[in-house]
Amino acid sequence: MNPSTTKLLGTLEILNSSNTFFWETATQGEFNLWNLMISEGFVNPTDIELVFEHWQNIETWGTPTNPNEFRYAPPRSERDDDWNEAMENQRREYYQQL
């Protein structure tokens, strides 16, 4: 076994001593942190276009104020801050360039 894999498995054993898990490379792919997070449901692969669209929508929705309850700040049109349409357009342009 690769020494870095042995070290990673040893670390995981210490951190997660009560919960044993099995990794099947034939079905789950190479064992690494990213694939482990996907298999455990911590992250979900998605289309990059959906990510950019969501970022653009945040400009209108406002940023999350309590991520655990999925609450957002009031829409930009309802807030008293120094936000203006030029800033929003500039950010949209940045997202398009990405």
DRENTORKOL-3810 file (N, C-alpha, C; in nm, 4 decimals):
REM DRENTORKOL-3810
@n.u->0.0856; n.v->-0.1177; n.w->0.0000; ca.u->0.0000; ca.v->0.0000; ca.w->0.0000; c.u->0.0900; c.v->0.1238; c.w->0.0000
@n.u->0.0467; n.v->0.2247; n.w->-0.0685; ca.u->0.1194; ca.v->0.3510; ca.w->-0.0773; c.u->0.1339; c.v->0.4117; c.w->0.0628
@n.u->0.2533; n.v->0.4585; n.w->0.0998; ca.u->0.2725; ca.v->0.5157; ca.w->0.2344; c.u->0.1784; c.v->0.6326; c.w->0.2658
@n.u->0.1481; n.v->0.7170; n.w->0.1655; ca.u->0.0567; ca.v->0.8287; ca.w->0.1931; c.u->-0.0848; c.v->0.7786; c.w->0.2191
@n.u->-0.1238; n.v->0.6697; n.w->0.1511; ca.u->-0.2563; ca.v->0.6103; ca.w->0.1758; c.u->-0.2621; c.v->0.5503; c.w->0.3150
@n.u->-0.1542; n.v->0.4818; n.w->0.3546; ca.u->-0.1482; ca.v->0.4230; ca.w->0.4890; c.u->-0.1591; c.v->0.5321; c.w->0.5951
@n.u->-0.0881; n.v->0.6434; n.w->0.5739; ca.u->-0.0934; ca.v->0.7546; ca.w->0.6691; c.u->-0.2342; c.v->0.8133; c.w->0.6761
@n.u->-0.2989; n.v->0.8323; n.w->0.5588; ca.u->-0.4348; ca.v->0.8868; ca.w->0.5555; c.u->-0.5325; c.v->0.7940; c.w->0.6257
@n.u->-0.5216; n.v->0.6644; n.w->0.6011; ca.u->-0.6114; ca.v->0.5689; ca.w->0.6673; c.u->-0.5889; c.v->0.5679; c.w->0.8188
@n.u->-0.4634; n.v->0.5801; n.w->0.8603; ca.u->-0.4342; ca.v->0.5859; ca.w->1.0039; c.u->-0.4966; c.v->0.7080; c.w->1.0682
@n.u->-0.4876; n.v->0.8210; n.w->1.0003; ca.u->-0.5487; ca.v->0.9443; ca.w->1.0518; c.u->-0.6999; c.v->0.9285; c.w->1.0611
@n.u->-0.7600; n.v->0.8709; n.w->0.9571; ca.u->-0.9056; ca.v->0.8513; ca.w->0.9583; c.u->-0.9483; c.v->0.7554; c.w->1.0692
@n.u->-0.8667; n.v->0.6538; n.w->1.0972; ca.u->-0.8989; ca.v->0.5617; ca.w->1.2065; c.u->-0.9023; c.v->0.6337; c.w->1.3404
@n.u->-0.8070; n.v->0.7238; n.w->1.3611; ca.u->-0.8019; ca.v->0.7982; ca.w->1.4875; c.u->-0.9213; c.v->0.8929; c.w->1.4980
@n.u->-0.9509; n.v->0.9643; n.w->1.3898; ca.u->-1.0602; ca.v->1.0609; ca.w->1.3920; c.u->-1.1973; c.v->0.9943; c.w->1.3972
@n.u->-1.2077; n.v->0.8763; n.w->1.3423; ca.u->-1.3377; ca.v->0.8106; ca.w->1.3291; c.u->-1.3280; c.v->0.6685; c.w->1.3841
@n.u->-1.2831; n.v->0.6545; n.w->1.5073; ca.u->-1.2549; ca.v->0.5226; ca.w->1.5635; c.u->-1.3794; c.v->0.4374; c.w->1.5849
@n.u->-1.4954; n.v->0.4985; n.w->1.6003; ca.u->-1.6155; ca.v->0.4203; ca.w->1.6285; c.u->-1.6933; c.v->0.3801; c.w->1.5032
@n.u->-1.6674; n.v->0.4442; n.w->1.3906; ca.u->-1.7412; ca.v->0.4153; ca.w->1.2678; c.u->-1.6473; c.v->0.3600; c.w->1.1613
@n.u->-1.6630; n.v->0.2315; n.w->1.1318; ca.u->-1.5812; ca.v->0.1682; ca.w->1.0295; c.u->-1.6496; c.v->0.1858; c.w->0.8950
@n.u->-1.5728; n.v->0.2082; n.w->0.7905; ca.u->-1.6294; ca.v->0.2171; ca.w->0.6573; c.u->-1.5419; c.v->0.1383; c.w->0.5607
@n.u->-1.6011; n.v->0.0985; n.w->0.4514; ca.u->-1.5311; ca.v->0.0234; ca.w->0.3482; c.u->-1.5293; c.v->0.1059; c.w->0.2210
@n.u->-1.4206; n.v->0.0951; n.w->0.1472; ca.u->-1.4063; ca.v->0.1703; ca.w->0.0227; c.u->-1.3808; c.v->0.0718; c.w->-0.0903
@n.u->-1.4695; n.v->0.0686; n.w->-0.1868; ca.u->-1.4564; ca.v->-0.0197; ca.w->-0.3028; c.u->-1.4133; c.v->0.0632; c.w->-0.4222
@n.u->-1.2847; n.v->0.0559; n.w->-0.4573; ca.u->-1.2328; ca.v->0.1400; ca.w->-0.5650; c.u->-1.2953; c.v->0.1081; c.w->-0.7004
@n.u->-1.3424; n.v->-0.0133; n.w->-0.7183; ca.u->-1.4036; ca.v->-0.0491; ca.w->-0.8468; c.u->-1.5322; c.v->0.0297; c.w->-0.8710
@n.u->-1.6057; n.v->0.0594; n.w->-0.7648; ca.u->-1.7319; ca.v->0.1326; ca.w->-0.7805; c.u->-1.7238; c.v->0.2775; c.w->-0.7340
@n.u->-1.6369; n.v->0.3069; n.w->-0.6358; ca.u->-1.6300; ca.v->0.4409; ca.w->-0.5785; c.u->-1.5122; c.v->0.5224; c.w->-0.6304
@n.u->-1.4274; n.v->0.4629; n.w->-0.7098; ca.u->-1.3124; ca.v->0.5345; ca.w->-0.7640; c.u->-1.1970; c.v->0.5377; c.w->-0.6663
@n.u->-1.0956; n.v->0.6151; n.w->-0.7031; ca.u->-0.9762; ca.v->0.6278; ca.w->-0.6196; c.u->-1.0139; c.v->0.6853; c.w->-0.4832
@n.u->-0.9503; n.v->0.6309; n.w->-0.3784; ca.u->-0.9776; ca.v->0.6820; ca.w->-0.2443; c.u->-0.8999; c.v->0.8105; c.w->-0.2232
@n.u->-0.9722; n.v->0.9198; n.w->-0.2094; ca.u->-0.9127; ca.v->1.0483; ca.w->-0.1749; c.u->-1.0185; c.v->1.1280; c.w->-0.0999
@n.u->-0.9786; n.v->1.2416; n.w->-0.0468; ca.u->-1.0689; ca.v->1.3206; ca.w->0.0371; c.u->-1.1939; c.v->1.3642; c.w->-0.0391
@n.u->-1.1762; n.v->1.4077; n.w->-0.1638; ca.u->-1.2901; ca.v->1.4546; ca.w->-0.2427; c.u->-1.3921; c.v->1.3421; c.w->-0.2649
@n.u->-1.3460; n.v->1.2247; n.w->-0.3068; ca.u->-1.4374; ca.v->1.1130; ca.w->-0.3295; c.u->-1.5032; c.v->1.0671; c.w->-0.1994
@n.u->-1.4309; n.v->1.0753; n.w->-0.0891; ca.u->-1.4897; ca.v->1.0404; ca.w->0.0408; c.u->-1.6020; c.v->1.1372; c.w->0.0762
@n.u->-1.5799; n.v->1.2674; n.w->0.0548; ca.u->-1.6835; ca.v->1.3665; ca.w->0.0852; c.u->-1.8062; c.v->1.3446; c.w->-0.0027
@n.u->-1.7875; n.v->1.3082; n.w->-0.1283; ca.u->-1.9015; ca.v->1.2794; ca.w->-0.2174; c.u->-1.9769; c.v->1.1570; c.w->-0.1678
@n.u->-1.9036; n.v->1.0500; n.w->-0.1353; ca.u->-1.9697; ca.v->0.9257; ca.w->-0.0932; c.u->-2.0457; c.v->0.9411; c.w->0.0380
@n.u->-1.9984; n.v->1.0298; n.w->0.1253; ca.u->-2.0654; ca.v->1.0529; ca.w->0.2534; c.u->-2.1760; c.v->1.1579; c.w->0.2445
@n.u->-2.1930; n.v->1.2179; n.w->0.1274; ca.u->-2.3012; ca.v->1.3142; ca.w->0.1082; c.u->-2.2695; c.v->1.4548; c.w->0.1564
@n.u->-2.1403; n.v->1.4847; n.w->0.1831; ca.u->-2.1034; ca.v->1.6197; ca.w->0.2274; c.u->-2.1039; c.v->1.7191; c.w->0.1124
@n.u->-2.0779; n.v->1.6728; n.w->-0.0091; ca.u->-2.0795; ca.v->1.7573; ca.w->-0.1285; c.u->-2.1529; c.v->1.6819; c.w->-0.2393
@n.u->-2.2072; n.v->1.7573; n.w->-0.3321; ca.u->-2.2740; ca.v->1.6990; ca.w->-0.4468; c.u->-2.2159; c.v->1.7567; c.w->-0.5742
@n.u->-2.1686; n.v->1.6713; n.w->-0.6624; ca.u->-2.1188; ca.v->1.7235; ca.w->-0.7901; c.u->-2.2323; c.v->1.7938; c.w->-0.8649
@n.u->-2.1996; n.v->1.9004; n.w->-0.9352; ca.u->-2.3008; ca.v->1.9744; ca.w->-1.0080; c.u->-2.2397; c.v->2.0337; c.w->-1.1337
@n.u->-2.3230; n.v->2.0890; n.w->-1.2167; ca.u->-2.2789; ca.v->2.1531; ca.w->-1.3393; c.u->-2.2281; c.v->2.2934; c.w->-1.3059
@n.u->-2.1142; n.v->2.3307; n.w->-1.3594; ca.u->-2.0548; ca.v->2.4609; ca.w->-1.3279; c.u->-2.1456; c.v->2.5757; c.w->-1.3701
@n.u->-2.2244; n.v->2.5575; n.w->-1.4739; ca.u->-2.3167; ca.v->2.6632; ca.w->-1.5173; c.u->-2.4212; c.v->2.6925; c.w->-1.4092
@n.u->-2.4655; n.v->2.5894; n.w->-1.3373; ca.u->-2.5616; ca.v->2.6103; ca.w->-1.2283; c.u->-2.4989; c.v->2.6904; c.w->-1.1144
@n.u->-2.3714; n.v->2.6668; n.w->-1.0898; ca.u->-2.3011; ca.v->2.7413; ca.w->-0.9846; c.u->-2.2962; c.v->2.8894; c.w->-1.0195
@n.u->-2.2559; n.v->2.9211; n.w->-1.1430; ca.u->-2.2484; ca.v->3.0611; ca.w->-1.1842; c.u->-2.3858; c.v->3.1271; c.w->-1.1824
@n.u->-2.4869; n.v->3.0543; n.w->-1.2254; ca.u->-2.6229; ca.v->3.1093; ca.w->-1.2236; c.u->-2.6661; c.v->3.1408; c.w->-1.0807
@n.u->-2.6329; n.v->3.0514; n.w->-0.9878; ca.u->-2.6678; ca.v->3.0740; ca.w->-0.8478; c.u->-2.5949; c.v->3.1973; c.w->-0.7937
@n.u->-2.4667; n.v->3.2102; n.w->-0.8250; ca.u->-2.3909; ca.v->3.3277; ca.w->-0.7810; c.u->-2.4543; c.v->3.4552; c.w->-0.8335
@n.u->-2.4962; n.v->3.4534; n.w->-0.9597; ca.u->-2.5583; ca.v->3.5712; ca.w->-1.0172; c.u->-2.6901; c.v->3.6023; c.w->-0.9470
@n.u->-2.7656; n.v->3.5011; n.w->-0.9129; ca.u->-2.8929; ca.v->3.5230; ca.w->-0.8442; c.u->-2.8736; c.v->3.5785; c.w->-0.7042
@n.u->-2.7625; n.v->3.5451; n.w->-0.6390; ca.u->-2.7359; ca.v->3.5986; ca.w->-0.5053; c.u->-2.7287; c.v->3.7505; c.w->-0.5100
@n.u->-2.6834; n.v->3.8057; n.w->-0.6218; ca.u->-2.6778; ca.v->3.9514; ca.w->-0.6347; c.u->-2.8174; c.v->4.0120; c.w->-0.6199
@n.u->-2.9199; n.v->3.9405; n.w->-0.6622; ca.u->-3.0572; ca.v->3.9888; ca.w->-0.6507; c.u->-3.1188; c.v->3.9488; c.w->-0.5167
@n.u->-3.0950; n.v->3.8240; n.w->-0.4755; ca.u->-3.1559; ca.v->3.7731; ca.w->-0.3524; c.u->-3.0955; c.v->3.8355; c.w->-0.2281
@n.u->-2.9681; n.v->3.8659; n.w->-0.2310; ca.u->-2.8939; ca.v->3.9009; ca.w->-0.1106; c.u->-2.8209; c.v->3.7771; c.w->-0.0623
@n.u->-2.7292; n.v->3.7945; n.w->0.0282; ca.u->-2.6514; ca.v->3.6809; ca.w->0.0766; c.u->-2.7258; c.v->3.6081; c.w->0.1880
@n.u->-2.6956; n.v->3.4786; n.w->0.2079; ca.u->-2.7605; ca.v->3.4061; ca.w->0.3171; c.u->-2.7260; c.v->3.4683; c.w->0.4516
@n.u->-2.8259; n.v->3.4860; n.w->0.5369; ca.u->-2.8019; ca.v->3.5401; ca.w->0.6703; c.u->-2.7940; c.v->3.4287; c.w->0.7728
@n.u->-2.8614; n.v->3.3176; n.w->0.7476; ca.u->-2.8554; ca.v->3.2019; ca.w->0.8354; c.u->-2.8575; c.v->3.0773; c.w->0.7475
@n.u->-2.7395; n.v->3.0288; n.w->0.7073; ca.u->-2.7335; ca.v->2.9152; ca.w->0.6147; c.u->-2.8033; c.v->2.7899; c.w->0.6662
@n.u->-2.8100; n.v->2.7716; n.w->0.7979; ca.u->-2.8753; ca.v->2.6522; ca.w->0.8525; c.u->-3.0262; c.v->2.6531; c.w->0.8292
@n.u->-3.0842; n.v->2.7714; n.w->0.8152; ca.u->-3.2285; ca.v->2.7821; ca.w->0.7939; c.u->-3.2617; c.v->2.8330; c.w->0.6542
@n.u->-3.1598; n.v->2.8490; n.w->0.5702; ca.u->-3.1772; ca.v->2.8939; ca.w->0.4321; c.u->-3.2519; c.v->3.0263; c.w->0.4233
@n.u->-3.2199; n.v->3.1189; n.w->0.5116; ca.u->-3.2780; ca.v->3.2525; ca.w->0.5077; c.u->-3.1824; c.v->3.3457; c.w->0.4360
@n.u->-3.2385; n.v->3.4354; n.w->0.3601; ca.u->-3.1574; ca.v->3.5317; ca.w->0.2866; c.u->-3.1864; c.v->3.6721; c.w->0.3367
@n.u->-3.0901; n.v->3.7593; n.w->0.3163; ca.u->-3.1118; ca.v->3.9004; ca.w->0.3453; c.u->-3.2222; c.v->3.9506; c.w->0.2524
@n.u->-3.2853; n.v->4.0616; n.w->0.2848; ca.u->-3.3881; ca.v->4.1159; ca.w->0.1950; c.u->-3.3290; c.v->4.1420; c.w->0.0562
@n.u->-3.4111; n.v->4.1360; n.w->-0.0467; ca.u->-3.3614; ca.v->4.1656; ca.w->-0.1814; c.u->-3.2976; c.v->4.3042; c.w->-0.1859
@n.u->-3.2081; n.v->4.3225; n.w->-0.2784; ca.u->-3.1358; ca.v->4.4500; ca.w->-0.2902; c.u->-3.2319; c.v->4.5683; c.w->-0.3006
@n.u->-3.3424; n.v->4.5485; n.w->-0.3689; ca.u->-3.4368; ca.v->4.6589; ca.w->-0.3896; c.u->-3.5039; c.v->4.7030; c.w->-0.2597
@n.u->-3.5009; n.v->4.6198; n.w->-0.1544; ca.u->-3.5673; ca.v->4.6518; ca.w->-0.0284; c.u->-3.4703; c.v->4.6965; c.w->0.0814
@n.u->-3.3411; n.v->4.7079; n.w->0.0500; ca.u->-3.2434; ca.v->4.7419; ca.w->0.1528; c.u->-3.1944; c.v->4.8847; c.w->0.1387
@n.u->-3.1546; n.v->4.9398; n.w->0.2520; ca.u->-3.0936; ca.v->5.0733; ca.w->0.2545; c.u->-2.9428; c.v->5.0570; c.w->0.2702
@n.u->-2.8749; n.v->5.0362; n.w->0.1591; ca.u->-2.7300; ca.v->5.0310; ca.w->0.1634; c.u->-2.6760; c.v->5.1036; c.w->0.0403
@n.u->-2.5468; n.v->5.1057; n.w->0.0274; ca.u->-2.4889; ca.v->5.1824; ca.w->-0.0810; c.u->-2.4723; c.v->5.1014; c.w->-0.2103
@n.u->-2.5475; n.v->4.9965; n.w->-0.2226; ca.u->-2.5447; ca.v->4.9135; ca.w->-0.3427; c.u->-2.6126; c.v->4.9881; c.w->-0.4564
@n.u->-2.5576; n.v->4.9738; n.w->-0.5752; ca.u->-2.6217; ca.v->5.0381; ca.w->-0.6886; c.u->-2.6169; c.v->4.9462; c.w->-0.8102
@n.u->-2.6883; n.v->4.9833; n.w->-0.9105; ca.u->-2.7013; ca.v->4.8990; ca.w->-1.0297; c.u->-2.5670; c.v->4.8816; c.w->-1.1008
@n.u->-2.4821; n.v->4.9825; n.w->-1.0964; ca.u->-2.3508; ca.v->4.9721; ca.w->-1.1612; c.u->-2.2666; c.v->4.8616; c.w->-1.0965
@n.u->-2.2736; n.v->4.8505; n.w->-0.9618; ca.u->-2.1998; ca.v->4.7447; ca.w->-0.8919; c.u->-2.2541; c.v->4.6075; c.w->-0.9312
@n.u->-2.3854; n.v->4.5967; n.w->-0.9381; ca.u->-2.4469; ca.v->4.4693; ca.w->-0.9761; c.u->-2.4066; c.v->4.4301; c.w->-1.1175
@n.u->-2.4093; n.v->4.5251; n.w->-1.2091; ca.u->-2.3716; ca.v->4.4961; ca.w->-1.3472; c.u->-2.2245; c.v->4.4565; c.w->-1.3579
@n.u->-2.1399; n.v->4.5219; n.w->-1.2790; ca.u->-1.9979; ca.v->4.4887; ca.w->-1.2806; c.u->-1.9762; c.v->4.3446; c.w->-1.2324
@n.u->-2.0455; n.v->4.3067; n.w->-1.1260; ca.u->-2.0311; ca.v->4.1693; ca.w->-1.0760; c.u->-2.0845; c.v->4.0681; c.w->-1.1756
@n.u->-2.1960; n.v->4.0982; n.w->-1.2390; ca.u->-2.2485; ca.v->4.0074; ca.w->-1.3413; c.u->-2.1470; c.v->3.9880; c.w->-1.4540
@n.u->-2.0802; n.v->4.0968; n.w->-1.4900; ca.u->-1.9779; ca.v->4.0881; ca.w->-1.5942; c.u->-1.8626; c.v->3.9978; c.w->-1.5492
@n.u->-1.8220; n.v->4.0108; n.w->-1.4219; ca.u->-1.7160; ca.v->3.9240; ca.w->-1.3688; c.u->-1.7568; c.v->3.7776; c.w->-1.3772
@n.u->-1.8814; n.v->3.7480; n.w->-1.3374; ca.u->-1.9281; ca.v->3.6092; ca.w->-1.3429; c.u->-1.9299; c.v->3.5570; c.w->-1.4860
@n.u->-1.9698; n.v->3.6418; n.w->-1.5800; ca.u->-1.9719; ca.v->3.6017; ca.w->-1.7208; c.u->-1.8298; c.v->3.5720; c.w->-1.7695
@n.u->-1.7331; n.v->3.6502; n.w->-1.7237; ca.u->-1.5951; ca.v->3.6278; ca.w->-1.7655; c.u->-1.5399; c.v->3.4961; c.w->-1.7111
@n.u->-1.5867; n.v->3.4569; n.w->-1.5922; ca.u->-1.5432; ca.v->3.3298; ca.w->-1.5364; c.u->-1.5882; c.v->3.2161; c.w->-1.6247
END
